[in-house]
Amino acid sequence: MAGPLPLGDPAPADGLLPSNLDIDATVPFSAYLHVPFCRVRCGYCDFNTYTATELRGARQDQYADTLIREIELARGVLDAAGALRPMDTVFFGGGTPTLLPAGDLARMLHAASDAFGIRDGAEVTVEANPDTVTPEVVETLLQAGVNRLSIGMQSAVPHVLAALDRTHRPENVDTAVAAARAAGLDVSVDLIYGAPGESLADWEQSLDIALALEPDHISAYALIIEDGTKLARQIRRGEVAAPDDDLQADMYETADQRLAAAGFDWYEVSNWARRPSPGSGTRLHQSRHNMAYWRGSDWWGFGPGAHSHVAGLRWWNVKHPAAYAQRLDTGDSPAAGRERPDAQARTLERVLLQSRLAEGLPIADIAEPYRVRVAELISDGLIDAASALRDKHVRLTLRGRLLADAVVRALTE
């Protein structure tokens, strides 16, 4: 399970937004629908997820109805604030959304579409464990309006999957991708590198197999050891080795080289999208939902522990599915707390997120005392000189992507 919720002000039981928010209805609006159920807990996972033995009376078969009650509440709250507008992106995340019947996911999507509207061409993504994807599941999702499947591959090497406590069969990634392709869905695959016992050759094998699937999008994340996880305890006891920073850097460079050679462009430090063919008119395959987060758009997060953001106000729901259901059953908002970050905090967040994007961060968005450090970062090979001098944007070099946190510290501390 995830760590404690943030500190903040109490959220009102009716969920209503403050009357003095500066609502801009032209800002894109997204919906995140959290499905917090997993068959087993992966050893590295710090997400707000629950196995069957941890539900304490919450019922998986009633979850769709519970979440739809939050959707109905959200419509009233946004309408009262003058913030109601159609969704540009929808994302089912988890947990494992496809542990629910596909019909339940369809009902939640229809409820959100009825409540807010959905723009033509909106991106609608469902995360999926490869073992839970069948042609029948994909067809139901397609008919509901889903157009993108994000498949949790993580690795193609059995001993690496075992180190991560991933239980899916590697060959089921192929069948999941094939089912999605047959239905005409866009396909993204998620990979993790730097697991205990994973060699550079193992990582290269996973990259080769992922590329052979010909997905539209690949996410590749360095394994991070989160406090409170099984893997953190194993490392503390000396049962497995901690990730090697130098090896992870080699793995990242290998991924960037192979993905670029295969026709993928990086657009965020850990994300690559297939490059459109010249003159084809094919749209970009970036995750538009994640771009909404990184650009600071508005979104409502539905489900236990989900976070939301509208016009600079942030709030978060109670974590446990039982507490979440209890609040909605009594007609109350599931929000546990909220905050309105000040200008300094918003600047820090903008630098943290936008500096990781290939499109870069406008130098004008950096607090004035820190702009002088741009020259130092260029000298250190962390920022592209031409972009900074000509376009007035901070854009990371490959070395800068490896040291992105250091760039953020230099521009904010």
C-alpha positions in Angstrom: 0.0 0.0 0.0 1.1 3.6 -0.6 2.5 5.7 2.1 0.5 8.2 4.2 -1.7 10.8 2.6 -0.3 14.4 2.4 -1.0 16.9 5.1 -3.5 19.5 4.2 -6.7 21.3 5.2 -9.8 19.2 5.9 -12.0 18.7 2.8 -15.7 19.6 3.2 -18.1 16.7 3.3 -20.0 18.1 0.3 -16.9 18.3 -1.8 -17.7 21.8 -3.0 -14.8 23.8 -4.4 -13.9 27.3 -2.9 -15.8 30.1 -4.5 -12.6 32.1 -5.2 -11.0 29.7 -7.6 -10.0 31.2 -10.9 -11.7 28.7 -13.2 -10.5 28.6 -16.8 -12.8 26.4 -18.8 -10.4 26.4 -21.7 -7.9 24.3 -19.7 -8.1 20.6 -20.8 -9.9 18.3 -18.4 -9.0 14.7 -17.7 -10.4 11.8 -15.6 -8.4 9.2 -13.8 -10.3 6.1 -12.6 -8.4 4.1 -10.0 -9.1 0.4 -9.6 -7.2 -0.6 -6.5 -7.3 -4.4 -6.8 -4.4 -6.8 -7.4 -4.2 -10.6 -7.2 -0.8 -10.4 -5.5 1.3 -7.4 -4.4 4.5 -7.0 -6.4 7.5 -6.6 -4.1 8.5 -3.2 -5.5 5.0 -1.7 -5.6 4.1 1.4 -3.4 0.8 2.1 -5.2 -2.5 2.3 -3.3 -3.6 -1.3 -4.1 -5.2 -4.1 -2.2 -5.3 -7.9 -2.4 -8.4 -9.9 -1.5 -7.2 -10.4 2.1 -6.8 -6.6 2.6 -10.2 -5.4 1.6 -11.8 -5.4 5.2 -15.3 -5.8 3.9 -15.0 -3.7 0.7 -16.5 -5.6 -2.2 -14.8 -5.8 -5.6 -18.2 -6.7 -7.3 -19.7 -3.4 -6.0 -16.8 -1.2 -6.9 -18.1 0.1 -10.2 -21.3 1.3 -8.5 -19.4 3.0 -5.8 -17.1 4.8 -8.1 -20.1 5.9 -10.3 -21.5 7.6 -7.2 -18.3 9.7 -7.0 -18.7 10.6 -10.7 -22.2 11.8 -9.9 -20.9 13.9 -7.0 -18.1 15.3 -9.2 -20.6 16.5 -11.8 -22.5 18.5 -9.3 -19.3 19.9 -7.7 -17.9 21.0 -11.1 -21.2 22.4 -12.3 -21.6 24.5 -9.2 -18.1 25.9 -9.7 -18.5 26.7 -13.4 -15.8 24.1 -14.1 -17.8 21.5 -15.9 -16.4 20.6 -19.4 -15.8 17.5 -21.6 -13.0 15.1 -20.9 -9.9 15.2 -23.2 -8.4 12.0 -21.8 -9.6 9.2 -19.6 -7.2 6.7 -17.9 -8.1 3.5 -15.9 -5.1 2.8 -13.7 -4.4 0.7 -10.6 -3.9 -1.8 -9.3 -5.1 -4.0 -12.1 -8.2 -2.5 -13.8 -8.8 -5.6 -15.9 -9.3 -7.7 -12.7 -12.8 -6.2 -12.9 -15.2 -7.5 -15.5 -14.8 -5.5 -18.7 -18.5 -4.6 -18.4 -17.8 -2.8 -15.1 -15.1 -0.7 -16.7 -17.5 0.1 -19.6 -20.2 1.2 -17.1 -17.7 3.5 -15.4 -16.6 5.0 -18.7 -20.2 5.5 -19.8 -21.1 7.2 -16.5 -18.1 9.6 -16.8 -19.0 10.4 -20.4 -22.7 11.0 -19.5 -21.6 13.3 -16.6 -18.9 15.4 -18.3 -19.1 14.7 -22.0 -16.1 13.5 -23.9 -14.4 15.3 -26.8 -14.1 13.8 -30.2 -10.8 12.0 -30.5 -10.3 11.8 -26.8 -7.7 9.3 -25.6 -9.1 6.6 -23.4 -6.6 4.2 -21.9 -6.9 1.0 -19.8 -3.9 -0.4 -17.9 -3.8 -4.2 -18.1 -2.0 -7.2 -16.7 -1.1 -9.5 -19.7 -2.8 -12.5 -18.1 -6.2 -10.7 -17.9 -6.4 -9.6 -21.6 -8.5 -11.7 -24.0 -10.2 -10.9 -27.3 -13.5 -10.8 -25.5 -12.2 -8.3 -22.9 -10.7 -6.1 -25.6 -13.9 -6.1 -27.7 -16.0 -5.0 -24.7 -13.5 -2.2 -24.0 -13.5 -1.2 -27.7 -17.3 -1.0 -27.8 -17.3 1.2 -24.7 -14.9 3.7 -26.3 -11.5 2.6 -25.1 -8.8 3.2 -27.8 -5.6 2.5 -26.0 -4.2 -0.4 -23.9 -1.2 0.0 -21.6 0.2 -3.5 -20.9 2.4 -4.1 -17.9 5.2 -6.2 -19.5 8.0 -5.0 -17.1 10.4 -7.7 -18.4 10.6 -10.6 -20.8 13.1 -12.5 -18.7 11.6 -15.0 -16.2 14.1 -14.5 -13.4 13.7 -10.7 -13.6 9.9 -11.1 -13.4 10.4 -13.4 -10.4 12.6 -10.8 -8.7 9.8 -8.2 -9.1 7.1 -10.7 -8.0 5.4 -10.4 -11.3 3.2 -13.4 -11.9 2.2 -13.1 -15.5 3.4 -15.5 -18.2 5.8 -13.7 -20.6 4.1 -15.3 -23.6 0.8 -13.6 -22.6 2.3 -10.2 -23.5 2.3 -11.4 -27.1 -1.4 -12.5 -27.0 -2.5 -9.3 -25.2 -0.8 -7.1 -27.8 -2.3 -9.3 -30.6 -5.8 -8.9 -29.2 -5.4 -5.2 -28.9 -4.0 -4.8 -32.4 -6.8 -7.0 -33.9 -9.3 -4.5 -32.3 -7.4 -1.5 -33.7 -6.3 -0.2 -30.3 -3.1 1.8 -29.7 -0.7 -0.3 -27.6 1.8 0.9 -24.9 4.1 -1.4 -23.0 5.6 -0.7 -19.6 9.1 -1.9 -18.7 11.2 -1.7 -15.5 15.0 -1.9 -15.4 17.5 -2.4 -12.7 15.8 -5.3 -10.8 17.9 -7.4 -8.5 19.9 -9.9 -10.6 19.1 -8.2 -13.9 22.1 -7.9 -16.2 22.6 -5.6 -19.1 22.1 -8.6 -21.4 18.8 -9.4 -19.7 17.6 -5.8 -20.3 18.7 -5.9 -23.9 16.6 -9.1 -24.3 13.5 -7.4 -22.9 14.0 -4.4 -25.1 14.4 -6.6 -28.2 11.2 -8.5 -27.4 9.3 -5.3 -26.6 10.3 -3.8 -29.9 9.4 -6.9 -31.8 5.8 -6.4 -30.6 5.8 -3.1 -32.6 3.9 -1.1 -29.9 3.1 2.6 -30.4 4.6 3.6 -27.1 7.1 2.4 -24.5 7.6 3.5 -21.0 10.9 2.4 -19.3 11.3 3.2 -15.6 14.3 2.7 -13.4 13.4 0.5 -10.4 13.1 2.7 -7.3 13.1 1.2 -3.9 10.2 2.6 -1.9 10.1 2.4 1.9 7.7 -0.1 3.3 7.8 -2.4 0.3 8.8 -6.1 0.4 11.8 -5.3 -1.8 13.0 -2.6 0.6 12.9 -5.1 3.4 14.8 -7.7 1.4 17.5 -5.2 0.6 17.7 -4.0 4.2 18.2 -7.6 5.3 20.9 -8.2 2.7 18.8 -10.9 0.9 19.1 -9.1 -2.5 21.4 -6.3 -3.7 20.2 -2.7 -4.1 20.0 -1.3 -7.7 23.3 -0.3 -9.1 23.2 3.4 -10.3 25.9 2.9 -12.9 24.2 -0.2 -14.3 20.9 1.6 -14.4 22.5 4.5 -16.3 23.9 2.0 -18.8 20.5 0.5 -19.2 18.9 3.8 -19.8 21.4 4.8 -22.5 20.9 1.4 -24.1 17.2 1.8 -24.2 17.5 5.3 -25.7 19.8 4.1 -28.4 17.7 1.1 -29.3 14.4 2.9 -29.2 15.7 5.7 -31.3 17.0 3.3 -33.9 13.6 1.6 -34.0 11.8 4.8 -34.8 10.8 6.0 -31.3 11.4 9.6 -30.0 11.7 10.3 -26.3 9.2 13.0 -25.2 9.6 12.6 -21.4 12.6 11.2 -19.5 11.0 7.7 -19.2 8.7 7.7 -22.2 9.1 7.1 -25.9 6.5 7.3 -28.7 6.7 5.9 -32.2 7.8 8.4 -34.7 5.2 9.2 -37.5 6.4 8.4 -41.0 7.3 11.5 -42.9 4.3 12.9 -44.8 2.0 10.2 -43.4 -0.2 12.5 -41.4 -0.1 9.9 -38.6 -0.8 11.4 -35.2 1.8 11.3 -32.4 1.5 8.4 -30.0 2.5 10.3 -26.8 0.4 9.5 -23.7 -1.9 12.6 -23.8 -3.2 11.7 -20.4 0.3 11.8 -18.8 1.1 15.0 -20.7 -2.0 16.6 -19.0 -0.3 15.9 -15.6 3.1 17.2 -16.7 1.6 20.4 -18.2 -0.5 21.1 -15.2 -4.0 20.7 -16.7 -7.1 19.9 -14.6 -8.2 16.4 -13.7 -10.4 14.6 -11.3 -9.1 11.4 -9.8 -11.8 8.9 -8.9 -11.3 6.0 -6.4 -9.5 5.3 -3.1 -6.4 7.5 -2.6 -6.8 9.2 -6.0 -5.6 12.8 -6.3 -7.3 15.6 -8.2 -6.4 19.1 -9.4 -8.7 21.9 -10.6 -7.5 25.6 -11.0 -4.6 25.3 -8.6 -6.6 23.4 -5.9 -5.5 19.9 -5.1 -7.3 17.2 -3.1 -7.0 13.5 -2.3 -9.4 10.8 -1.4 -9.3 8.5 1.6 -7.1 5.5 0.9 -8.9 2.3 1.8 -11.7 1.0 -0.4 -13.9 0.3 2.6 -13.6 3.9 3.9 -14.1 5.2 0.3 -17.3 3.2 -0.1 -18.6 4.2 3.3 -18.3 7.9 2.6 -20.1 7.6 -0.7 -22.8 5.4 0.7 -23.7 8.2 3.1 -23.7 10.8 0.4 -20.4 12.4 1.5 -17.4 13.3 -0.6 -14.5 10.7 -0.3 -12.0 13.6 -0.2 -9.7 13.4 2.9 -7.9 16.7 2.5 -6.9 19.5 0.2 -4.5 22.3 -0.3 -3.8 25.3 -2.6 0.0 25.4 -3.2 1.5 28.9 -3.1 3.4 30.5 -6.0 6.8 29.2 -4.9 5.5 25.6 -4.7 3.8 25.9 -8.1 7.0 27.1 -9.6 8.9 24.2 -8.1 6.4 21.7 -9.5 6.5 23.3 -12.9 10.3 23.1 -13.1 10.2 19.5 -11.8 7.7 18.3 -14.3 8.3 20.4 -17.5 12.0 20.1 -17.4 11.6 16.4 -18.0 9.8 16.9 -21.3 11.5 17.0 -24.6 9.6 20.2 -25.4 11.4 21.8 -22.5 10.8 24.4 -19.9 10.6 28.1 -20.8 13.5 29.8 -19.0 11.0 32.6 -18.1 9.2 30.0 -15.9 12.3 29.6 -13.7 12.5 31.9 -10.6 14.7 34.8 -11.5 17.5 34.2 -9.0 18.1 30.7 -10.5 18.2 31.6 -14.2 21.9 32.4 -14.0 22.5 28.7 -13.3 21.3 27.8 -16.8 24.8 28.7 -18.1 26.5 26.4 -15.6 24.2 23.5 -16.6 25.1 24.1 -20.3 28.8 24.0 -19.4 28.2 20.8 -17.5 26.6 19.2 -20.6 23.2 18.8 -18.9 21.2 21.3 -21.0 21.2 21.8 -24.8 23.0 25.1 -25.5 21.1 25.9 -28.8 17.7 25.4 -27.2 18.6 27.7 -24.2 20.2 30.4 -26.3 17.9 30.4 -29.4 14.6 29.2 -28.1 14.9 30.3 -24.5 14.0 26.8 -23.3 15.7 24.3 -20.9 15.9 21.0 -22.8 17.8 18.1 -21.3 20.7 16.4 -23.1 21.1 12.7 -22.8 23.4 13.3 -19.9 20.9 15.7 -18.4 18.2 13.1 -18.6 20.4 10.8 -16.5 20.8 13.6 -14.0 17.4 15.2 -14.2 17.0 15.5 -10.5 20.3 17.4 -10.2 19.1 19.8 -12.9 15.9 20.5 -10.9 17.8 21.1 -7.8 20.1 23.6 -9.5 17.1 25.5 -10.9 15.1 25.6 -7.6 17.3 25.4 -4.6 
